[in-house]
Amino acid sequence: VQLKGFAQRTRRTYYGWVKQLAQHYPKLEAPALSSRQVLDFLVHLQDERKLAPSTLNQAVCALRTLYRDHLGLEWDIWQKIKIRREEPLPHVLTRDEVARLLGTFRDGRYRAYFTLVYQCGLRLGEALAIKPKHINGERLVILIPKAKGKKAREVPITPRLHQRLRRFWASHRNEEWLFPGTGRGWKSSGLTLRQALQRSTHPMTRSSIWQAIKVAKAECGLDRTHEKICVHTLRHSYATHMLEGGASVRQVAAYLGHSSLKPTMVYLHLTEISEQNARAALESLADS
């Protein structure tokens, strides 16, 4: 599994499913199980534990890797399993709602972070991993080195955002991280916030980002109309607004780091322009 280049979280998930299989058959060794027993375990996950399709798919991938790729057992059960996964439309904010949310952050660190996430369509971890050296002011691009699937990409930025990031970095001048964390207990250490950020050896934590957006959406009132707002919502909003602005699907797919156009095409269903075009086409059908 490690040689396949899977992320550490994926490896832990795979090991976890093998462990659950072993616990399901406590008197048998996992490599000695028959294809029928493995299939029964998957049916148990689906019918009795009623796992979501995406979670069940994780289990299938993990056990298939064990028995087919590691143990070399050519079973036909993998072709028999059909998982119908629900594909709900992404949750998207309007431009006014995005501005309302971003204007709620009083702490400059979080305001800069979430502004970058929205204006570049970044994932949570991608934005946290950015270093000052990744920003190219001459070409106006940001290198995203730790993208999903370990595929680096470049995302364009506007001159205005570039200047904003420069001013933000100048407020702490940490040579390693664009968004440094403070760490616990920095207030009692006698350091100022600027000093704590400048000396930090690690970026802001995911938990601090989750907490910040939770508080912000409550303060600006968006939690009453949008229950599912999270960091990824800004990425979805970026893609939708870019398409509404006239960017091509291929361009947006490249900026988002999608390996194919299929996941990007979903955002076409969310654009106001596509809805207007659809209504216009419907009117022309009626007129004719």
Summary of the structure (lengths in Angstrom):
residues: 288
radius of gyration: 23.4
end to end distance: 59.6
largest distance: 76.2
contacts: 759
relative contact order: 0.10
helix: 61%
strand: 4%
